[in-house]
Amino acid sequence: MALMLILVAVGGFTAWRWLGPVTVEATHPTRGVAVRAVYATGTVEPTVMLPIAPRTASRLVELKVDEGDPVSKGEVLARLEDEDLRKSVDELEARARFAKTQFDSAQALLNRGLGTVLERDRAHS
């Protein structure tokens, strides 16, 4: 029993010495230089998936990238059929040229005294 009492006393002293209060040193935080770059490999996943859609309905002629392909700003992702739009632009340009010719003709006739202001104004509208 005495031996047991000695072992408990020695164990308690050793535990108190090693597991006793820890000395802590405190300091105030200061500003410093942070790491400005992170180097890693992997795939960047978007936080929000946004669909890409044309402003007008048209048939897809060519798809240049697939989902997951790397792309850069300004890169063409797909090409739509635009023949109808090109025809519309050509027709509107022809109408504009014709209207300008009509107006110029009415203005020239008015300047020579052969036309009327009403004819010129109609050609202008």
C-alpha positions in Angstrom: 0.0 0.0 0.0 2.8 2.4 0.8 4.3 1.6 -2.6 1.0 2.5 -4.2 0.9 5.8 -2.4 4.5 6.7 -3.5 3.6 5.8 -7.2 0.5 8.0 -7.1 2.5 10.9 -5.5 5.3 10.7 -8.1 2.7 10.4 -11.0 0.8 13.4 -9.7 3.9 15.5 -9.4 5.0 14.5 -12.9 1.6 15.3 -14.4 1.5 18.7 -12.6 4.9 19.5 -13.9 4.2 18.5 -17.5 0.5 19.3 -17.8 0.5 22.5 -15.6 -0.3 26.0 -16.8 1.1 26.9 -20.2 2.9 30.3 -20.6 1.3 32.3 -23.5 2.7 35.4 -25.1 0.2 37.8 -26.7 0.9 40.4 -29.3 -1.0 43.0 -31.4 -1.8 42.1 -35.0 0.2 44.0 -37.7 -0.3 44.4 -41.4 2.0 42.4 -43.7 2.3 41.2 -47.3 -0.1 38.5 -48.2 0.4 35.9 -50.9 -0.9 37.4 -54.2 -1.0 34.2 -56.3 -2.3 30.7 -56.0 -1.0 28.0 -58.2 -3.3 25.0 -58.6 -4.6 22.6 -61.2 -8.2 21.7 -61.7 -11.4 22.8 -63.4 -13.1 26.1 -62.6 -16.8 25.5 -62.0 -19.2 28.5 -62.3 -21.4 29.5 -59.4 -24.3 30.3 -61.7 -25.0 28.6 -65.1 -26.4 31.0 -67.7 -27.9 29.9 -70.9 -26.7 31.4 -74.1 -29.5 32.4 -76.6 -29.6 34.5 -79.7 -31.8 37.6 -79.9 -33.8 36.2 -82.8 -34.8 32.7 -83.7 -32.5 31.1 -86.3 -31.0 27.8 -87.3 -27.7 26.8 -85.8 -25.2 26.4 -88.7 -21.9 25.8 -86.7 -21.1 25.0 -83.1 -17.4 25.9 -82.4 -17.1 24.8 -78.8 -18.6 22.2 -76.5 -19.5 22.3 -72.8 -16.4 22.4 -70.7 -14.1 23.7 -73.5 -12.0 26.7 -72.5 -13.1 30.0 -74.2 -11.9 33.6 -74.1 -13.7 36.9 -74.1 -14.9 37.8 -77.6 -14.5 34.3 -79.0 -17.2 33.1 -81.5 -19.0 30.2 -79.9 -21.5 29.4 -82.6 -22.7 30.6 -86.0 -26.4 31.0 -86.9 -28.0 31.0 -90.3 -28.3 34.7 -91.4 -29.3 34.5 -95.1 -32.8 36.0 -94.4 -31.3 38.8 -92.4 -28.8 39.6 -95.1 -31.6 39.7 -97.7 -33.6 42.1 -95.4 -30.6 44.4 -95.0 -30.0 44.4 -98.8 -33.7 45.2 -99.5 -33.7 48.1 -96.9 -30.5 49.5 -98.4 -32.0 49.4 -101.9 -35.1 51.2 -100.6 -33.0 53.9 -98.9 -31.1 54.5 -102.1 -34.3 54.7 -104.1 -35.9 57.2 -101.6 -32.7 59.4 -101.8 -32.8 59.3 -105.6 -36.5 60.3 -105.5 -35.9 63.2 -103.1 -32.8 64.5 -105.0 -34.9 64.4 -108.2 -37.8 66.3 -106.6 -35.4 68.8 -105.1 -33.7 69.4 -108.5 -37.1 69.9 -110.2 -38.1 72.4 -107.4 -34.9 74.3 -107.9 -35.5 74.6 -111.6 -39.1 75.8 -111.0 -40.6 72.6 -112.5 -41.7 70.8 -109.3 -43.6 71.7 -106.2 -42.8 71.8 -102.5 -45.5 69.2 -101.9 -43.8 66.8 -104.3 -40.4 67.3 -102.7 -41.9 66.8 -99.2 -43.6 63.6 -100.3 -40.3 62.3 -101.6 -38.6 63.3 -98.3 -41.1 61.3 -96.3 
